[in-house]
Amino acid sequence: MRPKQMAAKFKISASTIRNYEAIGLIPPAERSSNGYRIYTDQHEAYLSCIQAMAPAFGMEVTAEVLRCLHRGKPNDAMWIIRGKEVVLFEEKEKLDKLIQDIRIYANENKSAYAEKAFNINEASKLTQAPKSAIRYWEQMGYVRADRDPDNRYRQFNGSHLLKIRLIQTLQSSVYSEDTVHFRQAIVAAEHTDLQGILNVAENIRTYLDKVIESQICGISYLHHLIQFKKDSIFDGVRIIQPNQNEHDD
């Protein structure tokens, strides 16, 4: 298949396909007798895998997985993906616990933490968020700590800690319009607005359900590609010979 035809099929540009080839995400194109690129069913399987995996796992992980396949290490590729699945499951478990804690705090006015002020060391320990991350999130407006009137040190209460935990749920997420929207919603929600924080948390939980579905879809395409390479199924390849007067794309 010619570059323009393959590009049209996947709704991407021919230059994108050439770039994938240049950086090793797809195998080198075959060449016709006059030097034109010819893409095969194998390339189609690779491009399908890229488009299925990238939204769920990110382009960096997708590239790492495909390079493992190029090196003849499909098991390494599968373990990388399984690790990402585990991370998502752990994030889901943390978010479920956070939603439960927010509901208790909002409905019963009973904090998951003692009603006291915490310094940044204590906040870091209780939320398992690095102090550097908490300082950064404060600079970005995600959480706004109170200040000790005497020494101006940061002070965090129970609702601050709930919001810090909410911010953490997006740290492993693939960048997307959804995650940008969630971050904006976290910034907009005051730490005292527990119902607002709960709404954001529940929306993120719904989003994680979509992510796991997307991951499973990506894994199915990866499995197809691995089997394609393993079985060396090339008998269905149909090469479209270019016209002699056409130029390569």
N, C-alpha and C positions, 0 to 999 in steps of 0.2 A: 504494500500500500504506500502511495506517495505521501510525503509530509503534509501537504495541504489536506488530503483526504483524512489522514489520521487525526490531524488537528481539528478538523470540522466534526469528526465523530465524537471527540471528547470536549468540544467547545473550548479549546485553548488555542493559543497561537503556535504556528510551526516553530517559531523561535524558542518557545517554552520547551517544546519537545527536544530541540537541539541542545538546549541548556541542560535538560535532564540527562541527555546522553553525554555531554561534556563533563558533568560532575559525577558521573558513574551511577546515576539512579536507574537507568535503563541500559541494556546491552548496546554496544555499538551497532549502528544500522548496517544492514547488508548493502552492497552496492551493485547496481546493474552494470552491464558491460560498458556503458558510457559514463559511469561514475556517479549516477544519481542515487540518492538515498532510497532504500526500500525497507519499509517496516513490515514486520510479520505478525502472526498471531502471538508470538512470544512478547513482542513489544506491547501489543494490545493488553495482554495479561498484566504486564508491569504497570502500564498507565491506569488500568482499572484499579489495581491495588493501591496506587498512589492516591487516586481520587477518593477511594473508600476509606483509606487509613488516615490521611492527613487531617480531616476535620476532627477525628476522634483522638488521635495520638499526637498531632502536631507534625510539622514537616521535619523537624530535627530527628525525632524518634523514627519516623517513617524512613528517612534517609539512612539512618543507622541500621535499621532492619534490612533494607534492600541491599546495603553493602555487605551485610552478613551473607545474604543469598549469593551475591557475586563471588564471595570467598568460599562458597561451597559449605557454609555452616548454617543450615536451616534451623538446627536445634538452638543455636545461639539467638537467632532471630525470634524464635518462639518464646524463649525465656525472657527476652527483653519485653515482649508484649505481655507476658504473664505478670511480670513485675509491675507494669503500668495498671493492669487490672487490679492487682492487690492494693496499690496506692488508692485507686478510686474507691474500692470497697472500704478501706480504712477511713477515707474522707467522709463517705456516706455514714459510717457508724458514728463518727465524731459529730456530724451534723445532726443526726437523729437525737443524740444525747443533748446537744445544745438546744434544739427545739424543745425538748422536754424540760430543760432547765428554765428556758425563757418563759414557757407557759406557766410553770410553777411560780416563778417570780412575778409574772404579770397578773395571774389570777388569784394567788394567795398572798401576794406581797411578801413572799418568803424567798430570800436570795439563796442561790446555790453556794454563796460564800458568806462568811460572817459579815455583819453590817459594820464594817470598819474601813478605814483608809489604808491602802497598800502603797508602798513605794514601788519603784520600777523593778527592783530586784525581786520583790514578792510577787508582783504582777507577772513577771517573766516565769517564775517558778510555777505559779498556779495555772497559767495558760500554756506553758511549755513553748512560749514564743520568745525568740532571742530579744535581748534588750535593744539591740541595734534595729531590729525590725519594728519594735514598738515605737522607738524614736522616729523612725522613717514614716510609719503610718500616721504619727501625730503631725509631722511636717506636711504630709499629703492631705491631712484633714479627715482621715478615716476615724480617728478617735481623738478627742480633745480632753486631755487630763486636767484635773483641777490642780491648783498650786497651793502648797503650804504657805499660809500668810507670813510665817516667820522666816523661812529660809528659801522659799520659792521652789522647793523640790516638787517633782510631780507626785500627785496623789490620785490613786485609782480606787473606785468603789466597785461593788458587785456588778452594776450595769455596764461599767467600763469594760470589765473583764469579759462579760458576755459578748460585747461588740468586738473585742480583740479576737475572741474565738471565732466569731463570724467571719472576720477578715481572713483568718487562716484557712477557711474552707475553700478559698479561691486560689491559694498559692500554687497548687499543682495543676490548675486548670489550663487547658489549651486556650490561647488568646482567641477571642471571638467577639462579635458584637454583643452577644449575651453577657459575657463576662465583663465587658466594659460597662454595660448597663447596670449590672449588679454592683460593681465598684462605685458607680455614681450614686446608686441608691443607698449604699452604706455611708457614703460621705454625707448625703442629704439627711439621713436619719440621726436625730439627736440621741445620745446615749440614754436619756431619760424616757424616750418614746419606745417603750418595750413592745407595744403592739406593732409599731413600724418596723422595728428590728425583727420581730417574729415574722412579719409578712415577707421581708427580704429573705430570711432563712428558709421559709417554706417554698418560696419561688426558686431558690437555689436547689432545694431538695428535688423539686420537680425537674429542674434542668439536669441533675445528675441521672435521673431515670432516662432522659434522652441520650445522655452521654454513653451510658452502658449499652443502650441499643445500638448506638453508632459504633461503639467499639466492637460489638459482636459482628456487625456488618463488615467492618474492616478486617476482622480476623477471618471471616469466611473468604474474602478475596485473597488474603494472604495464603490461606490453606490451598486455594485453587492454584495460585502461582507456584507454591512449593510442589504440589503434585504435578503441575505442568512441567516443571524443570526435572523432577525426579523421573517421570515416565518418558521424558523426551518426546512429547507428542508434537510433532511438527508436520504430520501428514496432511493436516487441514490447511496448511499455509497456502495462500493464494497471492501470488506476486503480480501486481499490475505494472506492466512494462510501460515506462514513460515514452512519450513521443520524442523523437530525436530533436525536434525544434523547441522543446520545452526546457526551461532552466530549473535547476534545483532550488528548493525553497529554504 
